[in-house]
């Protein structure tokens, strides 16, 4: 396998590598593709049982999502799909990674699931409107 500019450029048994190429002996080892984690939650959100966590860390969602994406990449996950989370910080981190401003696993993000009103809604956490605190309403 020939890697150029951090990407796979060619694969084959009869590859001609440049003389300056660093060669790695892969005998007895395995080469695996990047893994895809298709169900992550990289932002902090919560149902009524996790109100403290949501209020304590909500302002750090972007920082936490980036750290999560970096930890995923270190574990061999090159793409992750966040199926439910706080969308603005997820989009910001996704865009920073995609533009090369930050390093982390590629992010596919959805935000709130279609038809669900958010982590404190009746459809998600069975919390009625009359039972919401001001924080939850916001």
N, CA, C and O atoms as CSV, one atom per row, in Angstrom:
chain,resi,resn,atom,element,x,y,z
A,1,UNK,N,N,0.855,-1.162,0.000
A,1,UNK,CA,C,0.000,0.000,0.000
A,1,UNK,C,C,0.902,1.225,0.000
A,1,UNK,O,O,1.892,1.286,0.729
A,2,UNK,N,N,0.545,2.191,-0.823
A,2,UNK,CA,C,1.296,3.434,-0.911
A,2,UNK,C,C,0.445,4.552,-0.329
A,2,UNK,O,O,-0.699,4.749,-0.740
A,3,UNK,N,N,1.003,5.278,0.624
A,3,UNK,CA,C,0.303,6.389,1.251
A,3,UNK,C,C,0.994,7.676,0.830
A,3,UNK,O,O,2.211,7.810,0.960
A,4,UNK,N,N,0.211,8.621,0.326
A,4,UNK,CA,C,0.730,9.931,-0.066
A,4,UNK,C,C,-0.169,11.013,0.519
A,4,UNK,O,O,-1.392,10.939,0.407
A,5,UNK,N,N,0.428,11.997,1.131
A,5,UNK,CA,C,-0.328,13.095,1.741
A,5,UNK,C,C,-1.356,12.597,2.748
A,5,UNK,O,O,-2.442,13.165,2.859
A,6,UNK,N,N,-1.022,11.537,3.485
A,6,UNK,CA,C,-1.900,11.029,4.532
A,6,UNK,C,C,-3.073,10.208,4.046
A,6,UNK,O,O,-3.954,9.863,4.833
A,7,UNK,N,N,-3.103,9.884,2.747
A,7,UNK,CA,C,-4.206,9.096,2.200
A,7,UNK,C,C,-3.658,7.926,1.396
A,7,UNK,O,O,-2.541,7.980,0.884
A,8,UNK,N,N,-4.463,6.859,1.291
A,8,UNK,CA,C,-4.064,5.711,0.492
A,8,UNK,C,C,-4.058,6.131,-0.964
A,8,UNK,O,O,-5.083,6.555,-1.497
A,9,UNK,N,N,-2.893,6.014,-1.616
A,9,UNK,CA,C,-2.755,6.410,-3.016
A,9,UNK,C,C,-2.855,5.209,-3.947
A,9,UNK,O,O,-3.348,5.331,-5.068
A,10,UNK,N,N,-2.391,4.048,-3.489
A,10,UNK,CA,C,-2.425,2.850,-4.336
A,10,UNK,C,C,-2.273,1.612,-3.468
A,10,UNK,O,O,-1.669,1.650,-2.396
A,11,UNK,N,N,-2.841,0.501,-3.963
A,11,UNK,CA,C,-2.734,-0.788,-3.286
A,11,UNK,C,C,-2.428,-1.832,-4.347
A,11,UNK,O,O,-3.015,-1.815,-5.428
A,12,UNK,N,N,-1.513,-2.739,-4.041
A,12,UNK,CA,C,-1.225,-3.815,-4.991
A,12,UNK,C,C,0.055,-4.533,-4.639
A,12,UNK,O,O,0.927,-3.995,-3.957
A,13,UNK,N,N,0.150,-5.753,-5.113
A,13,UNK,CA,C,1.322,-6.575,-4.814
A,13,UNK,C,C,2.560,-6.108,-5.569
A,13,UNK,O,O,3.681,-6.308,-5.102
A,14,UNK,N,N,2.369,-5.490,-6.728
A,14,UNK,CA,C,3.509,-5.076,-7.550
A,14,UNK,C,C,3.632,-3.558,-7.595
A,14,UNK,O,O,3.862,-2.973,-8.654
A,15,UNK,N,N,3.480,-2.946,-6.463
A,15,UNK,CA,C,3.553,-1.492,-6.371
A,15,UNK,C,C,4.981,-1.001,-6.539
A,15,UNK,O,O,5.920,-1.632,-6.053
A,16,UNK,N,N,5.142,0.092,-7.206
A,16,UNK,CA,C,6.451,0.732,-7.336
A,16,UNK,C,C,6.446,1.943,-6.413
A,16,UNK,O,O,5.811,2.955,-6.709
A,17,UNK,N,N,7.135,1.840,-5.327
A,17,UNK,CA,C,7.210,2.945,-4.369
A,17,UNK,C,C,8.398,3.831,-4.724
A,17,UNK,O,O,9.404,3.338,-5.232
A,18,UNK,N,N,8.295,5.120,-4.465
A,18,UNK,CA,C,9.440,6.009,-4.685
A,18,UNK,C,C,10.620,5.575,-3.824
A,18,UNK,O,O,10.430,4.990,-2.757
A,19,UNK,N,N,11.828,5.856,-4.279
A,19,UNK,CA,C,13.031,5.460,-3.537
A,19,UNK,C,C,13.057,6.083,-2.145
A,19,UNK,O,O,13.615,5.502,-1.214
A,20,UNK,N,N,12.465,7.246,-2.003
A,20,UNK,CA,C,12.473,7.940,-0.709
A,20,UNK,C,C,11.390,7.446,0.255
A,20,UNK,O,O,11.314,7.903,1.396
A,21,UNK,N,N,10.553,6.510,-0.207
A,21,UNK,CA,C,9.437,6.035,0.624
A,21,UNK,C,C,9.939,5.239,1.815
A,21,UNK,O,O,10.894,4.469,1.707
A,22,UNK,N,N,9.289,5.432,2.942
A,22,UNK,CA,C,9.586,4.626,4.128
A,22,UNK,C,C,8.801,3.333,3.996
A,22,UNK,O,O,7.597,3.366,3.742
A,23,UNK,N,N,9.455,2.211,4.163
A,23,UNK,CA,C,8.786,0.922,4.034
A,23,UNK,C,C,8.549,0.324,5.407
A,23,UNK,O,O,9.399,0.394,6.295
A,24,UNK,N,N,7.375,-0.265,5.558
A,24,UNK,CA,C,7.005,-0.920,6.803
A,24,UNK,C,C,6.733,-2.381,6.480
A,24,UNK,O,O,5.941,-2.692,5.590
A,25,UNK,N,N,7.392,-3.271,7.205
A,25,UNK,CA,C,7.183,-4.704,6.997
A,25,UNK,C,C,5.899,-5.105,7.715
A,25,UNK,O,O,5.836,-5.060,8.944
A,26,UNK,N,N,4.882,-5.494,6.962
A,26,UNK,CA,C,3.594,-5.838,7.538
A,26,UNK,C,C,3.373,-7.324,7.712
A,26,UNK,O,O,2.267,-7.750,8.042
A,27,UNK,N,N,4.418,-8.128,7.495
A,27,UNK,CA,C,4.228,-9.578,7.659
A,27,UNK,C,C,3.817,-9.913,9.090
A,27,UNK,O,O,4.403,-9.429,10.058
A,28,UNK,N,N,2.792,-10.753,9.189
A,28,UNK,CA,C,2.302,-11.164,10.510
A,28,UNK,C,C,1.419,-10.126,11.181
A,28,UNK,O,O,1.065,-10.269,12.352
A,29,UNK,N,N,1.067,-9.092,10.451
A,29,UNK,CA,C,0.213,-8.036,11.002
A,29,UNK,C,C,-1.050,-7.926,10.171
A,29,UNK,O,O,-1.181,-8.575,9.133
A,30,UNK,N,N,-1.975,-7.103,10.633
A,30,UNK,CA,C,-3.231,-6.886,9.924
A,30,UNK,C,C,-3.374,-5.404,9.594
A,30,UNK,O,O,-2.988,-4.535,10.375
A,31,UNK,N,N,-3.924,-5.146,8.444
A,31,UNK,CA,C,-4.264,-3.785,8.058
A,31,UNK,C,C,-5.778,-3.701,8.025
A,31,UNK,O,O,-6.430,-4.395,7.245
A,32,UNK,N,N,-6.330,-2.855,8.870
A,32,UNK,CA,C,-7.785,-2.733,8.977
A,32,UNK,C,C,-8.240,-1.394,8.424
A,32,UNK,O,O,-7.507,-0.407,8.496
A,33,UNK,N,N,-9.436,-1.355,7.876
A,33,UNK,CA,C,-9.985,-0.062,7.441
A,33,UNK,C,C,-10.392,0.746,8.664
A,33,UNK,O,O,-10.477,0.213,9.770
A,34,UNK,N,N,-10.641,2.032,8.461
A,34,UNK,CA,C,-11.178,2.842,9.544
A,34,UNK,C,C,-12.559,2.331,9.904
A,34,UNK,O,O,-13.333,1.956,9.023
A,35,UNK,N,N,-12.869,2.314,11.164
A,35,UNK,CA,C,-14.175,1.838,11.616
A,35,UNK,C,C,-15.195,2.980,11.594
A,35,UNK,O,O,-14.831,4.152,11.682
A,36,UNK,N,N,-16.460,2.623,11.477
A,36,UNK,CA,C,-17.564,3.578,11.530
A,36,UNK,C,C,-18.398,3.250,12.766
A,36,UNK,O,O,-18.889,2.132,12.920
A,37,UNK,N,N,-18.546,4.230,13.633
A,37,UNK,CA,C,-19.420,4.078,14.796
A,37,UNK,C,C,-20.720,4.769,14.433
A,37,UNK,O,O,-20.766,5.994,14.320
A,38,UNK,N,N,-21.770,3.995,14.250
A,38,UNK,CA,C,-23.004,4.550,13.697
A,38,UNK,C,C,-24.034,4.966,14.744
A,38,UNK,O,O,-25.173,5.274,14.394
A,39,UNK,N,N,-23.652,4.981,16.024
A,39,UNK,CA,C,-24.605,5.435,17.039
A,39,UNK,C,C,-23.855,6.061,18.208
A,39,UNK,O,O,-23.648,5.427,19.242
A,40,UNK,N,N,-23.453,7.316,18.026
A,40,UNK,CA,C,-22.773,8.026,19.108
A,40,UNK,C,C,-23.612,9.219,19.539
A,40,UNK,O,O,-24.528,9.640,18.832
A,41,UNK,N,N,-23.292,9.748,20.688
A,41,UNK,CA,C,-23.910,10.974,21.189
A,41,UNK,C,C,-22.758,11.812,21.734
A,41,UNK,O,O,-22.344,11.643,22.881
A,42,UNK,N,N,-22.247,12.713,20.904
A,42,UNK,CA,C,-21.038,13.467,21.236
A,42,UNK,C,C,-21.310,14.746,22.009
A,42,UNK,O,O,-20.369,15.405,22.452
A,43,UNK,N,N,-22.567,15.110,22.181
A,43,UNK,CA,C,-22.887,16.308,22.964
A,43,UNK,C,C,-23.601,15.890,24.247
A,43,UNK,O,O,-24.146,14.792,24.358
A,44,UNK,N,N,-23.574,16.801,25.199
A,44,UNK,CA,C,-24.247,16.525,26.470
A,44,UNK,C,C,-25.695,16.978,26.354
A,44,UNK,O,O,-25.966,18.139,26.048
A,45,UNK,N,N,-26.588,16.096,26.589
A,45,UNK,CA,C,-28.013,16.408,26.620
A,45,UNK,C,C,-28.593,15.506,27.687
A,45,UNK,O,O,-27.911,14.596,28.157
A,46,UNK,N,N,-29.813,15.730,28.076
A,46,UNK,CA,C,-30.289,14.862,29.133
A,46,UNK,C,C,-31.773,14.828,29.310
A,46,UNK,O,O,-32.497,15.754,28.945
A,47,UNK,N,N,-32.203,13.743,29.877
A,47,UNK,CA,C,-33.600,13.614,30.273
A,47,UNK,C,C,-33.703,14.074,31.729
A,47,UNK,O,O,-32.687,14.459,32.306
A,48,UNK,N,N,-34.848,14.049,32.324
A,48,UNK,CA,C,-34.970,14.564,33.690
A,48,UNK,C,C,-33.996,13.955,34.697
A,48,UNK,O,O,-33.642,14.612,35.676
A,49,UNK,N,N,-33.565,12.747,34.485
A,49,UNK,CA,C,-32.633,12.130,35.416
A,49,UNK,C,C,-31.218,12.706,35.281
A,49,UNK,O,O,-30.374,12.482,36.150
A,50,UNK,N,N,-30.955,13.447,34.194
A,50,UNK,CA,C,-29.605,13.988,33.968
A,50,UNK,C,C,-29.602,15.512,33.890
A,50,UNK,O,O,-28.767,16.082,33.186
A,51,UNK,N,N,-30.501,16.180,34.585
A,51,UNK,CA,C,-30.585,17.649,34.516
A,51,UNK,C,C,-29.283,18.302,34.942
A,51,UNK,O,O,-28.837,19.253,34.301
A,52,UNK,N,N,-28.665,17.818,36.003
A,52,UNK,CA,C,-27.437,18.441,36.491
A,52,UNK,C,C,-26.335,18.383,35.443
A,52,UNK,O,O,-25.625,19.365,35.225
A,53,UNK,N,N,-26.194,17.245,34.802
A,53,UNK,CA,C,-25.162,17.099,33.774
A,53,UNK,C,C,-25.413,18.069,32.634
A,53,UNK,O,O,-24.485,18.740,32.181
A,54,UNK,N,N,-26.629,18.154,32.168
A,54,UNK,CA,C,-26.955,19.049,31.059
A,54,UNK,C,C,-26.666,20.498,31.403
A,54,UNK,O,O,-26.067,21.216,30.601
A,55,UNK,N,N,-27.079,20.936,32.571
A,55,UNK,CA,C,-26.879,22.342,32.926
A,55,UNK,C,C,-25.416,22.641,33.234
A,55,UNK,O,O,-24.943,23.743,32.958
A,56,UNK,N,N,-24.710,21.700,33.788
A,56,UNK,CA,C,-23.309,21.923,34.162
A,56,UNK,C,C,-22.386,21.974,32.945
A,56,UNK,O,O,-21.441,22.762,32.925
A,57,UNK,N,N,-22.644,21.153,31.939
A,57,UNK,CA,C,-21.700,21.030,30.834
A,57,UNK,C,C,-22.205,21.543,29.490
A,57,UNK,O,O,-21.466,21.479,28.508
A,58,UNK,N,N,-23.418,22.042,29.409
A,58,UNK,CA,C,-23.981,22.469,28.127
A,58,UNK,C,C,-23.129,23.518,27.431
A,58,UNK,O,O,-23.012,23.494,26.205
A,59,UNK,N,N,-22.539,24.427,28.169
A,59,UNK,CA,C,-21.707,25.478,27.571
A,59,UNK,C,C,-20.413,24.924,26.976
A,59,UNK,O,O,-19.756,25.600,26.184
A,60,UNK,N,N,-20.050,23.720,27.348
A,60,UNK,CA,C,-18.796,23.115,26.862
A,60,UNK,C,C,-19.053,22.061,25.785
A,60,UNK,O,O,-18.159,21.274,25.472
A,61,UNK,N,N,-20.255,22.032,25.215
A,61,UNK,CA,C,-20.596,20.994,24.246
A,61,UNK,C,C,-19.623,20.926,23.074
A,61,UNK,O,O,-19.255,19.833,22.643
A,62,UNK,N,N,-19.203,22.069,22.557
A,62,UNK,CA,C,-18.286,22.057,21.415
A,62,UNK,C,C,-16.939,21.440,21.806
A,62,UNK,O,O,-16.400,20.596,21.090
A,63,UNK,N,N,-16.418,21.863,22.925
A,63,UNK,CA,C,-15.147,21.326,23.419
A,63,UNK,C,C,-15.244,19.818,23.676
A,63,UNK,O,O,-14.342,19.062,23.316
A,64,UNK,N,N,-16.327,19.396,24.291
A,64,UNK,CA,C,-16.509,17.976,24.604
A,64,UNK,C,C,-16.707,17.143,23.339
A,64,UNK,O,O,-16.191,16.029,23.247
A,65,UNK,N,N,-17.444,17.669,22.369
A,65,UNK,CA,C,-17.656,16.939,21.109
A,65,UNK,C,C,-16.345,16.761,20.356
A,65,UNK,O,O,-16.105,15.702,19.776
A,66,UNK,N,N,-15.491,17.789,20.359
A,66,UNK,CA,C,-14.197,17.666,19.688
A,66,UNK,C,C,-13.328,16.625,20.385
A,66,UNK,O,O,-12.694,15.803,19.723
A,67,UNK,N,N,-13.295,16.654,21.695
A,67,UNK,CA,C,-12.513,15.651,22.427
A,67,UNK,C,C,-13.039,14.243,22.125
A,67,UNK,O,O,-12.255,13.308,21.956
A,68,UNK,N,N,-14.348,14.097,22.057
A,68,UNK,CA,C,-14.960,12.804,21.746
A,68,UNK,C,C,-14.516,12.325,20.367
A,68,UNK,O,O,-14.149,11.162,20.198
A,69,UNK,N,N,-14.549,13.234,19.373
A,69,UNK,CA,C,-14.149,12.877,18.007
A,69,UNK,C,C,-12.669,12.495,17.957
A,69,UNK,O,O,-12.282,11.618,17.185
A,70,UNK,N,N,-11.855,13.135,18.760
A,70,UNK,CA,C,-10.430,12.812,18.792
A,70,UNK,C,C,-10.185,11.464,19.474
A,70,UNK,O,O,-9.336,10.688,19.035
A,71,UNK,N,N,-10.914,11.194,20.526
A,71,UNK,CA,C,-10.789,9.886,21.190
A,71,UNK,C,C,-11.236,8.757,20.261
A,71,UNK,O,O,-10.621,7.691,20.226
A,72,UNK,N,N,-12.300,8.999,19.517
A,72,UNK,CA,C,-12.786,8.005,18.562
A,72,UNK,C,C,-11.697,7.706,17.525
A,72,UNK,O,O,-11.425,6.544,17.221
A,73,UNK,N,N,-11.085,8.749,16.991
A,73,UNK,CA,C,-10.045,8.574,15.980
A,73,UNK,C,C,-8.864,7.782,16.530
A,73,UNK,O,O,-8.325,6.915,15.843
A,74,UNK,N,N,-8.463,8.072,17.750
A,74,UNK,CA,C,-7.355,7.318,18.377
A,74,UNK,C,C,-7.705,5.838,18.534
A,74,UNK,O,O,-6.814,4.989,18.570
A,75,UNK,N,N,-8.994,5.532,18.626
A,75,UNK,CA,C,-9.433,4.139,18.774
A,75,UNK,C,C,-9.670,3.465,17.422
A,75,UNK,O,O,-10.105,2.314,17.379
A,76,UNK,N,N,-9.393,4.164,16.318
A,76,UNK,CA,C,-9.555,3.563,14.995
A,76,UNK,C,C,-10.873,3.862,14.316
A,76,UNK,O,O,-11.138,3.358,13.225
A,77,UNK,N,N,-11.707,4.678,14.950
A,77,UNK,CA,C,-12.986,5.065,14.348
A,77,UNK,C,C,-12.721,6.306,13.504
A,77,UNK,O,O,-12.377,7.358,14.042
A,78,UNK,N,N,-12.878,6.192,12.188
A,78,UNK,CA,C,-12.611,7.324,11.302
A,78,UNK,C,C,-13.877,8.093,10.940
A,78,UNK,O,O,-13.794,9.230,10.476
A,79,UNK,N,N,-15.046,7.489,11.146
A,79,UNK,CA,C,-16.325,8.148,10.880
A,79,UNK,C,C,-17.288,7.804,12.010
A,79,UNK,O,O,-17.386,6.652,12.434
A,80,UNK,N,N,-17.992,8.816,12.483
A,80,UNK,CA,C,-19.001,8.561,13.502
A,80,UNK,C,C,-20.292,9.275,13.125
A,80,UNK,O,O,-20.277,10.352,12.530
A,81,UNK,N,N,-21.397,8.654,13.480
A,81,UNK,CA,C,-22.717,9.178,13.160
A,81,UNK,C,C,-23.443,9.481,14.459
A,81,UNK,O,O,-23.791,8.577,15.218
A,82,UNK,N,N,-23.667,10.767,14.703
A,82,UNK,CA,C,-24.371,11.203,15.900
A,82,UNK,C,C,-25.839,11.336,15.545
A,82,UNK,O,O,-26.234,12.262,14.837
A,83,UNK,N,N,-26.635,10.418,16.034
A,83,UNK,CA,C,-28.039,10.354,15.640
A,83,UNK,C,C,-28.954,11.235,16.472
A,83,UNK,O,O,-30.130,11.385,16.141
A,84,UNK,N,N,-28.443,11.817,17.536
A,84,UNK,CA,C,-29.275,12.688,18.359
A,84,UNK,C,C,-28.371,13.480,19.287
A,84,UNK,O,O,-27.621,12.903,20.075
A,85,UNK,N,N,-28.441,14.775,19.196
A,85,UNK,CA,C,-27.633,15.605,20.066
A,85,UNK,C,C,-27.931,17.073,19.842
A,85,UNK,O,O,-28.819,17.434,19.069
A,86,UNK,N,N,-27.174,17.915,20.533
A,86,UNK,CA,C,-27.339,19.353,20.421
A,86,UNK,C,C,-26.652,19.791,19.126
A,86,UNK,O,O,-25.426,19.745,19.026
A,87,UNK,N,N,-27.430,20.210,18.149
A,87,UNK,CA,C,-26.929,20.404,16.792
A,87,UNK,C,C,-25.887,21.508,16.615
A,87,UNK,O,O,-24.876,21.235,15.968
A,88,UNK,N,N,-26.042,22.723,17.130
A,88,UNK,CA,C,-25.064,23.775,16.834
A,88,UNK,C,C,-23.609,23.414,17.181
A,88,UNK,O,O,-22.731,23.607,16.340
A,89,UNK,N,N,-23.321,22.897,18.388
A,89,UNK,CA,C,-21.919,22.544,18.650
A,89,UNK,C,C,-21.435,21.372,17.794
A,89,UNK,O,O,-20.265,21.323,17.415
A,90,UNK,N,N,-22.327,20.432,17.490
A,90,UNK,CA,C,-21.933,19.307,16.636
A,90,UNK,C,C,-21.574,19.787,15.236
A,90,UNK,O,O,-20.589,19.330,14.657
A,91,UNK,N,N,-22.364,20.702,14.692
A,91,UNK,CA,C,-22.073,21.244,13.367
A,91,UNK,C,C,-20.751,22.011,13.373
A,91,UNK,O,O,-19.969,21.906,12.428
A,92,UNK,N,N,-20.503,22.769,14.417
A,92,UNK,CA,C,-19.264,23.549,14.507
A,92,UNK,C,C,-18.048,22.633,14.518
A,92,UNK,O,O,-17.070,22.887,13.815
A,93,UNK,N,N,-18.104,21.578,15.305
A,93,UNK,CA,C,-16.982,20.634,15.381
A,93,UNK,C,C,-16.848,19.873,14.068
A,93,UNK,O,O,-15.741,19.694,13.559
A,94,UNK,N,N,-17.975,19.427,13.520
A,94,UNK,CA,C,-17.946,18.721,12.231
A,94,UNK,C,C,-17.246,19.567,11.179
A,94,UNK,O,O,-16.398,19.069,10.438
A,95,UNK,N,N,-17.604,20.856,11.114
A,95,UNK,CA,C,-17.038,21.743,10.105
A,95,UNK,C,C,-15.554,22.013,10.349
A,95,UNK,O,O,-14.781,22.113,9.396
A,96,UNK,N,N,-15.150,22.132,11.603
A,96,UNK,CA,C,-13.722,22.331,11.912
A,96,UNK,C,C,-12.901,21.125,11.487
A,96,UNK,O,O,-11.808,21.278,10.942
A,97,UNK,N,N,-13.416,19.932,11.731
A,97,UNK,CA,C,-12.706,18.715,11.333
A,97,UNK,C,C,-12.666,18.605,9.810
A,97,UNK,O,O,-11.619,18.306,9.238
A,98,UNK,N,N,-13.799,18.845,9.153
A,98,UNK,CA,C,-13.875,18.717,7.695
A,98,UNK,C,C,-12.960,19.714,6.982
A,98,UNK,O,O,-12.432,19.413,5.912
A,99,UNK,N,N,-12.771,20.898,7.567
A,99,UNK,CA,C,-11.935,21.919,6.933
A,99,UNK,C,C,-10.456,21.761,7.266
A,99,UNK,O,O,-9.619,22.472,6.709
A,100,UNK,N,N,-10.124,20.843,8.161
A,100,UNK,CA,C,-8.726,20.639,8.538
A,100,UNK,C,C,-8.264,21.534,9.669
A,100,UNK,O,O,-7.082,21.524,10.012
A,101,UNK,N,N,-9.165,22.308,10.258
A,101,UNK,CA,C,-8.802,23.172,11.390
A,101,UNK,C,C,-8.625,22.373,12.678
A,101,UNK,O,O,-7.958,22.825,13.609
A,102,UNK,N,N,-9.217,21.204,12.726
A,102,UNK,CA,C,-9.102,20.334,13.898
A,102,UNK,C,C,-8.993,18.892,13.406
A,102,UNK,O,O,-9.408,18.564,12.294
A,103,UNK,N,N,-8.431,18.049,14.248
A,103,UNK,CA,C,-8.286,16.631,13.915
A,103,UNK,C,C,-9.287,15.841,14.729
A,103,UNK,O,O,-9.433,16.052,15.933
A,104,UNK,N,N,-9.972,14.933,14.066
A,104,UNK,CA,C,-10.935,14.065,14.739
A,104,UNK,C,C,-11.614,13.188,13.712
A,104,UNK,O,O,-11.423,13.364,12.509
A,105,UNK,N,N,-12.400,12.250,14.182
A,105,UNK,CA,C,-13.155,11.374,13.284
A,105,UNK,C,C,-14.157,12.207,12.484
A,105,UNK,O,O,-14.704,13.185,12.995
A,106,UNK,N,N,-14.392,11.822,11.245
A,106,UNK,CA,C,-15.403,12.487,10.413
A,106,UNK,C,C,-16.750,12.356,11.117
A,106,UNK,O,O,-17.077,11.303,11.666
A,107,UNK,N,N,-17.525,13.438,11.094
A,107,UNK,CA,C,-18.797,13.445,11.823
A,107,UNK,C,C,-19.980,13.599,10.881
A,107,UNK,O,O,-20.010,14.497,10.040
A,108,UNK,N,N,-20.940,12.722,11.034
A,108,UNK,CA,C,-22.240,12.844,10.383
A,108,UNK,C,C,-23.219,13.111,11.521
A,108,UNK,O,O,-23.351,12.289,12.428
A,109,UNK,N,N,-23.903,14.248,11.482
A,109,UNK,CA,C,-24.744,14.626,12.617
A,109,UNK,C,C,-26.179,14.889,12.185
A,109,UNK,O,O,-26.427,15.354,11.073
A,110,UNK,N,N,-27.118,14.587,13.071
A,110,UNK,CA,C,-28.536,14.730,12.755
A,110,UNK,C,C,-29.241,15.769,13.617
A,110,UNK,O,O,-30.242,16.337,13.182
A,111,UNK,N,N,-28.758,16.033,14.809
A,111,UNK,CA,C,-29.496,16.905,15.721
A,111,UNK,C,C,-30.680,16.157,16.290
A,111,UNK,O,O,-30.653,14.932,16.401
A,112,UNK,N,N,-31.720,16.888,16.651
A,112,UNK,CA,C,-32.908,16.237,17.202
A,112,UNK,C,C,-33.532,15.325,16.154
A,112,UNK,O,O,-33.602,15.682,14.977
A,113,UNK,N,N,-33.972,14.185,16.566
A,113,UNK,CA,C,-34.614,13.233,15.675
A,113,UNK,C,C,-35.925,13.831,15.180
A,113,UNK,O,O,-36.681,14.414,15.957
A,114,UNK,N,N,-36.185,13.687,13.916
A,114,UNK,CA,C,-37.395,14.241,13.303
A,114,UNK,C,C,-38.640,13.761,14.057
A,114,UNK,O,O,-38.835,12.563,14.266
A,115,UNK,N,N,-39.455,14.701,14.451
A,115,UNK,CA,C,-40.670,14.361,15.166
A,115,UNK,C,C,-40.502,14.363,16.666
A,115,UNK,O,O,-41.484,14.280,17.403
A,116,UNK,N,N,-39.258,14.456,17.131
A,116,UNK,CA,C,-39.027,14.522,18.567
A,116,UNK,C,C,-38.733,15.958,18.931
A,116,UNK,O,O,-38.037,16.656,18.194
A,117,UNK,N,N,-39.245,16.400,20.039
A,117,UNK,CA,C,-39.108,17.800,20.408
A,117,UNK,C,C,-37.869,18.143,21.193
A,117,UNK,O,O,-37.712,19.299,21.586
A,118,UNK,N,N,-37.000,17.226,21.437
A,118,UNK,CA,C,-35.806,17.506,22.227
A,118,UNK,C,C,-35.794,16.684,23.497
A,118,UNK,O,O,-36.777,16.017,23.820
A,119,UNK,N,N,-34.681,16.727,24.224
A,119,UNK,CA,C,-34.510,15.833,25.371
A,119,UNK,C,C,-35.487,16.044,26.514
A,119,UNK,O,O,-35.644,15.156,27.353
A,120,UNK,N,N,-36.152,17.198,26.572
A,120,UNK,CA,C,-37.113,17.427,27.649
A,120,UNK,C,C,-38.550,17.441,27.147
A,120,UNK,O,O,-39.449,17.920,27.838
A,121,UNK,N,N,-38.763,16.921,25.957
A,121,UNK,CA,C,-40.114,16.914,25.389
A,121,UNK,C,C,-40.886,15.678,25.839
A,121,UNK,O,O,-40.311,14.714,26.345
A,122,UNK,N,N,-42.183,15.731,25.646
A,122,UNK,CA,C,-43.028,14.599,25.973
A,122,UNK,C,C,-42.649,13.375,25.129
A,122,UNK,O,O,-42.674,12.247,25.620
A,123,UNK,N,N,-42.296,13.607,23.851
A,123,UNK,CA,C,-41.980,12.485,22.965
A,123,UNK,C,C,-40.653,11.827,23.299
A,123,UNK,O,O,-40.428,10.674,22.930
A,124,UNK,N,N,-39.768,12.536,23.992
A,124,UNK,CA,C,-38.456,11.955,24.313
A,124,UNK,C,C,-38.389,11.444,25.746
A,124,UNK,O,O,-38.009,10.298,25.984
A,125,UNK,N,N,-38.757,12.294,26.697
A,125,UNK,CA,C,-38.560,11.926,28.098
A,125,UNK,C,C,-39.854,11.789,28.887
A,125,UNK,O,O,-39.833,11.596,30.103
A,126,UNK,N,N,-40.987,11.893,28.183
A,126,UNK,CA,C,-42.293,11.794,28.828
A,126,UNK,C,C,-42.513,12.894,29.863
A,126,UNK,O,O,-43.256,12.713,30.828
A,127,UNK,N,N,-41.851,14.051,29.648
A,127,UNK,CA,C,-42.038,15.201,30.523
A,127,UNK,C,C,-43.099,16.100,29.913
A,127,UNK,O,O,-42.940,16.571,28.787
A,128,UNK,N,N,-44.165,16.341,30.634
A,128,UNK,CA,C,-45.226,17.210,30.142
A,128,UNK,C,C,-44.811,18.669,30.191
A,128,UNK,O,O,-43.967,19.040,31.008
A,129,UNK,N,N,-45.384,19.505,29.337
A,129,UNK,CA,C,-45.037,20.924,29.287
A,129,UNK,C,C,-45.178,21.597,30.652
A,129,UNK,O,O,-44.360,22.447,31.003
A,130,UNK,N,N,-46.186,21.237,31.415
A,130,UNK,CA,C,-46.422,21.884,32.705
A,130,UNK,C,C,-45.344,21.515,33.732
A,130,UNK,O,O,-45.203,22.197,34.747
A,131,UNK,N,N,-44.587,20.445,33.478
A,131,UNK,CA,C,-43.558,19.991,34.410
A,131,UNK,C,C,-42.159,20.485,34.078
A,131,UNK,O,O,-41.203,20.153,34.779
A,132,UNK,N,N,-42.025,21.285,33.005
A,132,UNK,CA,C,-40.711,21.759,32.584
A,132,UNK,C,C,-40.246,22.932,33.429
A,132,UNK,O,O,-41.038,23.806,33.781
A,133,UNK,N,N,-38.966,22.947,33.752
A,133,UNK,CA,C,-38.370,24.099,34.411
A,133,UNK,C,C,-38.052,25.132,33.337
A,133,UNK,O,O,-38.156,24.832,32.148
A,134,UNK,N,N,-37.669,26.335,33.732
A,134,UNK,CA,C,-37.288,27.374,32.778
A,134,UNK,C,C,-36.096,26.895,31.946
A,134,UNK,O,O,-36.057,27.101,30.733
A,135,UNK,N,N,-35.129,26.258,32.601
A,135,UNK,CA,C,-33.961,25.729,31.880
A,135,UNK,C,C,-34.393,24.743,30.782
A,135,UNK,O,O,-33.910,24.810,29.652
A,136,UNK,N,N,-35.281,23.857,31.120
A,136,UNK,CA,C,-35.713,22.855,30.150
A,136,UNK,C,C,-36.472,23.493,28.992
A,136,UNK,O,O,-36.318,23.067,27.847
A,137,UNK,N,N,-37.279,24.495,29.268
A,137,UNK,CA,C,-37.993,25.181,28.201
A,137,UNK,C,C,-37.031,25.829,27.217
A,137,UNK,O,O,-37.261,25.818,26.008
A,138,UNK,N,N,-35.959,26.391,27.744
A,138,UNK,CA,C,-34.969,27.066,26.900
A,138,UNK,C,C,-34.155,26.062,26.116
A,138,UNK,O,O,-33.272,26.447,25.350
